Amino acid sequence: MIQNTNFEEIKERFRNATVDEKIRIYTTTQGLTVEQFKELLRMFPLQYLDKLERAMA
């Protein structure tokens, strides 16, 4: 699991990641606040939300 050492670093990696990498980052990062998760979700491509939902199930 990825630890929340620096949200700005996580956000930058998320921004530059592929869809599959974004899903991995979103589902394995621990220690983020609800607002931080929402911020990442706003950067997630909407057409792949179903894929993210399946990964979280």
N, C-alpha and C positions, 0 to 999 in steps of 0.2 A: 504494500500500500504506500501511496505517496503521502508524505507529511506536508502540512501547510507551513512551509518555512518562509515563503515570500509570495503573497498573493499577486503582486505585479509580475513576478517571474512566471507564475502559473498562468496568468492571463495572457502574457505574451506567447508562451508556448501553445496555449489553446488557440489563440488567434492565428498562428502560423501552421497549425496541425491539419492533417487530413481529417475527413469525417470520422473514420475509424479511430484515429488518435484522439480526437475531441471526445468521443464516447468513452474511451479508456480513461482519459484524464477526468472527465466528469464523474464517472462511476467509481473511481478508485481513490480520489483525493479526499483525505480526511481533514477535519478541523475547520472547514470553511463555515462561515455564517450563512444564514438564509439569503441575505443580501448578496453575498459573494457568489453563491450558486446561481441566483437570479441574473447577476451580471454576466456570468459565463453563458447562461441559457440565452440571453439576448444576442450573443454572438454566434449561436448555433444556427446552421442553415435550416430554415423551417421545413423544407421538403424532406428532411431526414428525421423529423421528430419521432415518427413511428419506429424507426430503427433504434433511437435512443430509449424510447419507452420499452421496447422489447429487451434491451440490454439491462434495464433497471428492474425488470420483473423477476 
